[in-house]
Amino acid sequence: MREWWRDAVIYQIYPRSFQDDSGNGIGDLPGITRRLDHVANLGVDAIWLSPFFTSPDKDMGYDVSDYTSVNPLFGTIEDFDALIARAHELGLKVIIDQVLSHTSDQHAWFQESRQDKTNDKADWYVWADPKRDGTAPTNWISVFGGSAWMFDARRKQYFLHNFLTSQPDLNFHNTEVVDALLEAMDFWLKRGVDGFRLDTVNFYVHDQELRNNPVAKYKEFPGHPYGAQRHVYSKSRPENIDVLRRLRALMDKYDDRMLIGEVGDDGFRQVELMGEYTAGNDKLHMAYSFAMLSHDHSPEHFKRCIQGFMDEAPDGWPCWSLSNHDVNRHVTRWAPTPEFEDTVAKQAINMLISFPGTLGVYQGEELGQTETDIEFHELTDLGYVDFWPDNKGRDGCRTPMVWDESQPNAGFSTGDTWLPVKAPQAARAVAGQEGDNSSVLGAYRAAFAYRKSRIELTQGETTFPKLPKPLLAVCRTHEGTSLTGVFNLSNKAKSVRLGEGATLTGPTTGEVVKGRLKLPPFGYAYVETKGDDAPFA
């Protein structure tokens, strides 16, 4: 029987920005539960909840201080149980984040570990002595800039933090650490979650020899210290595979559960890791990377990502997303001017459904949501303060979901919101698009319905017919029928001659005139052919 996750569309919910029912300006679990009908009506199959665990929120929940309790900001464990029950009632699977590579420095494990070098958890984190001159053990850089090592006066040692200094890295070379994390995951499996999204899954294991990272190749300094190194020793270590196998063994004790890992690495290496981590049946069920979360909107880029994965892991499984809570929204990244924002949004989802694998969408995408312009005094994403204004951080994609423009804060909350709801975002509210098939929301619903209706788009073999730039063609073939998505990735009209047996089908903004498929700026179409018929002449 085919696993549910292979054909799924997963909708990411950022809890603090989805719906606030308590009135404190921060989204919560009861709010999510109340809005699940909207998610189900999109035609998606699962939700992924970003962290809602107890946390001091230095990194918005990605600094966990208790893996098995709910942050009171979001509600109670009973609220979570109610959310699970309602989601399952609506036919939605529930996937929750697991931030395993590091904890908060407020976690009881770290509080004990930092006391001395002999306590029961002394080796649960990555500790190392200073060099003779007192400097850090290695040249490793934090993702947020500066050294990845922080000196602790009590132990007279440095601890590793790949992210904020308040996010110490766990020591995965210690089997007790992995045992404890598996126990925490089992807690949620027993409560009925259908899977886990594993944050920074390639960061788990560090090089025990503490070797320095080599310098990256660049003509000019990349502007962020992290980009100046090849991170071959601080992450993506071969030993990571053994940890993934232990995680998979836990999942295999339950029916119909899944693991999806977030892979972040240098350039194309992240696509290779997606393959390595999903090959075979003993590691992740699937993986996604930041490969398509970039500003690159070229046919070559999309083909290289997909073909690269298929070459690396023909028996693996990818998940492709265009936006999430860590990057600028793709409408803002790809639309050359505001007049093209809706057009780009509609093309993007119709392009995404042509890709092989599982699909991920981020809350607000279905509204064509754009990046919010955050001013310095509005910043909450502390990891990027030092990079302002060249890098404004991640707040701009995390602003609240908009439900009704006529309501305070567009229906998100009756209180002062943790991030602002501004007019350009409020104008895209759900209520204003509901019932309008020509809206971005209508395009998303139609795209998901079309994908479900065509087995070629979920189980078909994938090839890339050659077309001149800036046209991208993705062909999906199943049992003698081919569907080829054609996408004009430019703001100029383009056309291509169709093959003799080709017919237009499904969602489209194109038209056929005298045998040529004409596509407007950022236009798209699906072409159907049978047998050996070619889609293009």
N, C-alpha and C positions, 0 to 999 in steps of 0.2 A: 504494500500500500504506500502511495506517495505521501511523504511527510508534509504537513500543513505549511511549514515555514518556507518551503522551496518556492511556492507561488505567492507568498504573502506580500502585502503592502503594509509596512510598519509605520505608524504615526507617532512621532516623538512629541511628548508632552513635557514642557518645562514647568514643574508644579508651581513655582512661585509666580509664574506669569500667565497661568491659564484661566483661572477663575477664583476670585476671593469671595467666599461666603461668610467669613467672620467679620469683615469690615475693617481689618487692620492694614489693608493695602498690600497684602502678600497673599498670593494664591494658596489654596489648600486642597486637601483630599476630598472633603465634601463638595467643593466647587467643581473638581474634576468629575466626580460621580454625576453631578447634576448636568454637566455638559456632554456626557458620553453619547447621547443621542446624536449630537452634531457629528461626532467622529464616526459613529456607525453609519450614518446616512451618507457619508462620503463614499462608502464602499470599500474601506480599508479592512484589514483582517486582524490587526493587533495594535496595541499601544505600547510604547516604551516610555517609562517614567524615569526622568532624571532624578538624582538623589533626593530622598525625603527623610533620610535617617538623621538621628541626633548629631548635631554639628555646631561648632562655634561660627560657622559660615564665613570663614576668612576667604574661602574660594567657592562660595555659594553651594555648599553641601558636598563638594568634592574633597572635603577634609572631614572624614567621618570620625566621630568620637565614640560611637556605639553602633555596631553593625546590625543589631537586632532590636532597635527601638526606633520609634517615629519621633522626629523633631516636633515638639509641641506647636511650633509655628504652623505646621501643616495639619495637625489633628492628632488622632490617637490610633492605636493599633486596631481598634474596632472600626474606625473610619476606613482604614486600609482594607479590612475584611469586607466591608460593605462595598467598597470600590471594586474589589475582585468579583464579588457576587454579581453586581450590576453589569460589569463588563462581560462576564461569561453569559449572563442572561441575554445580552445583545449580540452574542456570537463573536466577541472580541477576545483574543488572547492577551495576556498581560505579561510584559517583559519589564524587569526592573534593573536599574544600574547596580553594578557592583564595583566599588572603587578599591581594588585589592592591592595595588602597587605601593600605596602609602596610606597612612592614617593622619588624623589631626594630632598635633602635639599635645592635645588635651585628652587623647585616648588613654585609658587606664594602663594599657600595655606600655605606651611610651613613658608615662609618668613613672612606672616601675623601672623600666629599662634604663632611664637616665640617672637613677640613684647611685649606682656603682657598677663595677665590672663583674660582680659575682652573684647578683640577684637572679631569680628564676627566669627573668626575661631579658637578661643582659645582652643576649645574642639575638634578640628578636628584630632588631633594627640594624642598619648598616653603620657600624662604628669603625673608626680608624684613627690611629695615632697621627699627630702632626709630623711633617717632615722636620729634620733637625733645625731648620731655620724658623719653625713655627707655622709655616704656611700649610695650605690644604694638602691632603694626601695625593690628589690628582689634579689635572687641569680641567676636569669635567665642568660643564657650564649648565646652569639651570635654564629651563625653558623660559622662565621669566627674566633671565638676565643675571649676570654675576655668577659667582662660584656656586656649584651644586653642593658645597660643603658648608656646614655651620658649626662653629666651635661651641662646645658645651663645657662651661667652667667646672661643673660638678664632676664630670667623668674625665676632664682634661683630654677629651678626644673630640674629633669632628664626627658629625652624623651626616649622612647623605640625604639630600632633598632635591629631587629632580624638578620640583615645582616651587611653591613658596617655602620659606624657611619654617613655616608652621605646618609643613606636610612632610614629616620624616618618612623615608623609604623603609619598608619592611625587608627583612633579610630572607629571601626565598631559598637560600642554601640551607636554612634551618627547617627541617621537616615539621617541627612543632608549629611553626608559623603557618605552614600550608594546612596542617591538621585543623588549626583554629579557624582559618578562613573557610574551609570546607564545612565545618560545623555551623558557621554563621549562614552560609548559603543554604544548608539543609533546613535551617529554621524557616526560610521563606518558601522553599519547595513544599514543605509540609503545610504551608498556608495556602497553597494552590497557585503560585506563580507558574507561568508557562515557559519562562526562560530568563536568561540574564544577558544584559549587555555589559561586557567587560571593558571598563575604562582603561585606556593606555596599556593594552594587553601585552605589548612587546617591551614594557619597562620593568617587568617583574624581576628578572634576574640580572645582577651586575657581575662584572668580571672580578673574580676573587683575587686575582693578582694585582688588581688596582693599577692597570696600565693606562697611560695617558692616551687620550683620543688623538688621532692624527689630524692635521690641518686639512680643511676642505679646499678644493680647487675653486678659486674665484679670482676675477680680474680686479674687482673693487670690493672693499669690505662690505659684507651683505647688509649692514645697517643694524643688525641684531647679533650680539655675540654668539648666540646659539648656532647661527648659520655658518659660523667660521670653523666649525669642526665637523668631522665625520664621526658619528656617535657609535663606533664599533665596539666600544668596551663598556659604555654606560647603559646601553640598552640593546635589545634584539640579539641577545646571546643565544648560542645553540642550546644551552641548558633550559631555556624557556620552554622548549618542546616537552620536556619531562613534566613540568608543572601543568601544562595544558592537558596532558594525558590524565593526570590525577583529577583535574576538574571534570573532564569528560566521563571518567569512571563514575563519579558521583551522579552525573546527569543520567547515565545509562541505567541507574537503579530505578528510575521513574519512567513512566510511559509518556511519550509525546512531548518531551521537553527539549529545549535548545539553548545553545550558547552562541552569541555573536560577539566578536571581538573588534575593538577599535584599534587600528594599526596606524601609528604615526612615525614616519621615518623619512630619510633623505631621498627626495626625488622618486625615481621609479622603484627604489628598493621597497617602498611600502606595498606596491602591487605584488612584488615577488614574495614578500612576507605573507600577504593574504593567501597566496597559493600554498606556501609551506605550512601555514597554520590550519588549513582546511583540507589538505590532501589526506586521503585515507578516511577511516571511520573511527579514529581514536583521539582526535583533537577537537578543535572547534567545529561546529556545524557550518558556520559561515563567518566571514569577516568583511569589514569595510575599512576604507582608508580615507585620507584627505585628498586623494588623487583628483576627484571631480569637484572638490570644494575650493577650487582655485579660480583665478581670473581667466585662465586659458579656456577659450570658447571655440576652439578650432576643431575641424573634423579629425585632424591627425591626432589630437590629444585624446578624444573620446575613443577612437579606434585603438590607439596604443594601450590605453587602460584596459579595455575589454579583451583585446587579443592577447595582451601580455598576461592577463590572469589565466585565460584559457590555455595558453602555452605552458604556463608554470604549473598549473594544477588542473589537468583535464577532468579529474574526479573530485575536485574541490567545489566550493560554492561561494559566490560573491554576494554582497549586498551593496547596491549603488545608491548614493544620496547626492543631492545637489546643494543642500543647505543643512546646517544644524546650529546648535547653540554656541559654537566656537568660532564661526566665520561670518563675514558679511553675507547678507541674504543674496541669493543668486540673481534676483531681478536687478538689484543695485549693481552687482558685479558686472552683469552682461548687457544691460540696456544702455545704449550709447547716449540717449537722451530720455527725459521723462515720458515723451509721447510714445515710446516703444515699450514701456514697462508692462502693460497688460499683454501686449503681443508676445513679448519674451516669456512672460509667465505661462501663457497658454502653450507656446511651443515647447517650453522646457518639460512640462508634464507629459506631453505627447511624445517627446523624444525619450524620456525616461522609461515609459512603458514598453519601448522597443528593445530595451537592454535585457540581456539574459541574466537571470538571478533574481534575488529578492530585492524589493525596492523600499527605500526609506524616505519619508517626507517629514518636514518639521512644521510644527504648529504655525499657522499663518501663511504658509506657502499657498494653501488653497484659496487664499484671498489675494494673491499677488503681492503680499506684503513686502515693503521696502525697508531698508536700513533706517533706523531712527538716528537723527543727528543729535548726538549727546554732547552737551557742553561740559567743560571741565568740572564745574561745581556739582554736576549731576552724576559723576562717575561713582560706580560701586565696585568695578572690577579692578581691585588694587594691584594685581600682578602687572598691569600695563600702565600704571600712572607715570612711570619714569620715561615711557616711550611716547607720551603725548607731545605734539598733536599728530606726528607722523603715523602712529598706531594708536587709535582711539579705544582699543580694547574690544571686548565682546558685549558690552552693554547694549549697543545699537541693535543687535539681533535678538536681544532678550526682553525687550519691552513687552508690556502686557498684551495679551490677545484682545482683539476688539470685537464686540458682539453687537452693539447698537449705538450708532453715532449720536443718537438723541439723548442717551443716558449719560450720567456723570462717569467720567473715565471710560467712555464707550462701553459701559455695562460690565467692566471688569471688577470694579470695587466701588463701594460708597465712601471709602476712606482715602487718605493720602497714599498714593501708590509708591511702591519702592523704587520704581523707575517711571519716568513720565509717559503719559499717553498724549502724543502730539497730533495735531490736526491732519498731517499727511497720512498717518497710520489710521486714525479714527475714520477717515473717509472710506476706508476699505472694509468696514465692519460687515459682519455676516448678514445682518438684517437688510442692508442695502443691496446685497447680491442674491439673497434668497429668492428663488422662483424665477430668476433671470438666467435662461440657458446660455445667453451670450456673455455672461460674466466669467471671471476667472474661476469662481466657485463652480459654476455650471460646467466649465471645461474640465475641471478636475473630476467631477462626478462622471462625466461622459467618458473620460479617458480610462478611469478605473473599471467602469462597466464594460467598455470595449475590450480591455485586456482580459477580463474574466470570460468574455464571450468567444475569445479566439485562442484555441490551444496552441497555435503557432507562437503566440507571444509569451507563453509560459514554458512550453516544452520543446519548442522548435530549435533546430540547429542554427547557429549564427554565422553569417558571412557578411562581408562588406563589399558590395558592388562598387566598382570604381566610378567616381564622378568627379568633375573638376571642382576645385575649391571655389566658393565656401560651402558646397553642398556635402552633406553627410547622408549616406544610405546605409541602413541596417536591415539586413534580410534575415527573416526567421522562417525556417522551412520544417514542416511536419507532414509526413505521409503524403507527399506529392503536392502539397499546397504551400505556396510561399507568400508571406506578407512582407513587403519592403517599406519601411518608414523612410521618407525623404525629408530632409530638413535643411532649409536655407539659413545658414548661420551668419547672416549679414543683413544690413539695413538697405540693401538694393534688391530689386526684383530680379529673379533668375528663372530660367526655364530649362527643361531637359526633354528630349524626345523619348516617348514611351515605346516599349516593345509591342509587337503586333497583338500578343495575347494578354496584354496588361490592362487591368481595369482599376478605376479608382474605388476605394472602399473606406469605410470608417471615418473618424474625425479628420477634417481637412480644412485648410484655408486656400487650397489651390483649385485650379480649374484646368480642364483639358481643352485645348483649342488646336484643331487641325493636327492632332496626334502629339502635341507637345504639352507637357505638364508645366503650367505657369504658377510659380510660387511668389507671393508678395514678400516684402521684407519680413524676415523671421517667420516665413510661412512653413507649413508642413502638410504632408499628405501620406496616405497609406495606399500602396499599389498591390493588387493581388494577381498572382500568376499561378498556372498549373504546370506540372511536369517540368519539361526542360525549357519552357518559355522564359525568355529573359525579361526583366522588368523595364530595361532601357535599351534603346536601339543604338 
